[in-house]
């Protein structure tokens, strides 16, 4: 996982020193690569790829990432302003893991200017 991805997710209060945080970082980087290639991965494909890379089952990858997102959203010690800004930027009413990954990927691309075709 690249340092910019780590820093970005840490700013969103994703617990990066956990297995779920590491999985989340790799998943966001996969999403960024897909967005740059104008592709779209299903959660099943993301989880299968993570399972292969980290030698775990897709179900474990899914549960660990969901737990990391839960910690960022509800257990971060108050209102998570950065996460709320991400949700409002992409008009997300109900945050799911897939919505988070794609919003984080788009935001990371915009923040660092990677693959941003809009100018």
N, C-alpha and C positions, 0 to 999 in steps of 0.2 A: 504494500500500500504506500502511496506517495505521501510525503509530508504535508502537502497542501490539503489532501483529502482528510488526513488525520486531524489537522488543525481546524478544518471546516466543521467536521463532525464533533470535535471537542467543544467548539463554540456553541453547537446546538445541544450540548450536554449529553451526548451519547457516551455511555461509559466505555471509553476506548481501551481500558486495560483489562477488558474481559474478552472471552472468546466471541461473544455476540457482537461486541464493538469491532473486533477484527473482521468478522464476517461482513458486517455492515459496510465497513470501509472497502472491502473487495467488491461487494455488490454495487456500491455507488460507482466505483471505477468501471465496472462492467457496463453499467447503464450509460455512463459518459461515453464510453467507446461505441456503444450502440447508437446513441443519439448522434454522435459525430458521423456514423456510417448510415444514418437515416434508417435504422432498423429499430425493432421493438421486441424485447424479450419477455416471455411470460415468466411468472414467478416460478413455475415448475422448472423452466430452463435455468433460471438464476440459481435456484436451490440445488439442482443437479450439478451444475458447474462448481458451485462452492463445495458440495459434498465430495466431488472428485478431487478438488484441490486440497481440502483439509481432512480427507480421509474420515468422513463422518456420513451419516445418512442425510438425505434431503430433509427429512422431518426434524432432525436435530438442528440443522442449519436454520430452518424456518423458525423453530421455537426460540433459539438463541437470539436471532435478530428481532423477533417480536418482543422478547423480554428486554432487550437493549432499548428498543423504541419506547416500550412502556416506562422504563426507568427515566428516559429523557423527557417524556411527556408528563408523567404523573409523580415521579419520585425525585425530582431534581431540587426539591426544597423550595417550592414556591412557583410562581408563574415563570415559565420558560419563555422569555421575551423573544429570543432568537427563533425558537421553534414557532411561536405564534406569528412572527413576521413572515416566516417561510410559508405557513399555512395561508396567511392573508394575501401574500404575493401571488400564489397560485390558486387562490379561491378554493381552498380545501375546507370543506365543512366537517367531514368525518375523516380522520387520518387513518389510513391503512398502511401496511408495510410497503406495498407496491407504490401507492401515491407518494409516500415519503421518499422512497428511493429515486423515483423519477423527478420529484420536485428538488431534492437535494442535488441530483445530477445536473439538472438545468441551472440551478442556482450556482453551483460550483463552476460550471462552464461560463456563466455570465460574469461571476466574480473574478475569475482569472483570465477571461477573454479567450478561452480555448474553444475553437470550433463555433464561435458565435458568428453566424452568417448574417445577422441582422444589422451589423454595422458598427 
